[in-house]
Amino acid sequence: MKRPENVTELLDAALAGELGPDPAELTATSVFWVHHGTRLAGGDVTYLNQYVLVRVGGAFGGCAFEAGEIDPAICREASGSSLAALLKDAPTPLRTAALDAYLGAVAPHREAPDAEPVTLPAGPPEVRAVARDAAVAGLLDIRRGAKVALIGVVNPLVAAIRERGGDPLPCDFNLRTTQWGDPVSRDMHEVLDAADAVVATGMTLSNGSFDTILARCRERGIPLVVYAQSGSAVARAFLGAGVTALSAEPFPFSQFSAEPTVLYRYRAAPGDKGGA
């Protein structure tokens, strides 16, 4: 099949069995919900995140969502459903998690020949978060002074971009300033128009902004790096078709463990940068 232009085309291809087994023949064995809060040492921001997760065979798919968007009761209703039912009718976060699980089952990150595994060290959250965000920032190939839109703000990533000579343009629905007092825009279009490169979280798949970011980066011919816990296998489907690099972190996510865990870095093939 041709490369998808957006998430809807990818979803349609999955439902049509063009990407692997018929989802109607697969079962969402387990659907569960996690509410997680974190405040890193030295910070003044408590990150509150909700995730819905779907298990299909040997793969987990996950997607973060905004508070109140779905209810934990959905886990009782959805567990044991056919995967096709979730891909067709579930709320967007659950549908994204189901698609992520499907694509992760078809092609696990751990078996992908073009994936670079990066082991995050054991230790406290501050050590692991810094290592994770340095791995993400290492995917950026930018000149000094380049403006980097950061859509979905985490403070260690702001610092990692600066350490590589970039000028962060933070954008987030829930934060007003970074740890260092930088103003955080709520206008995604403002930072997309000003940026020389874009770094976006996988949660953009949940709130519906991913397709807009993807299209704008294609139009402008600028790099798009995605750091994804949410929908890491979904974002991978756009590598070289708008996404130039990806940090994919399948469940269990780094914040849920103090032991070494692995994320997977991908880069588009040379000359396959996904611009307009």
Summary of the structure (lengths in Angstrom):
residues: 276
radius of gyration: 17.6
end to end distance: 19.8
largest distance: 51.1
contacts: 951
relative contact order: 0.16
helix: 34%
strand: 25%
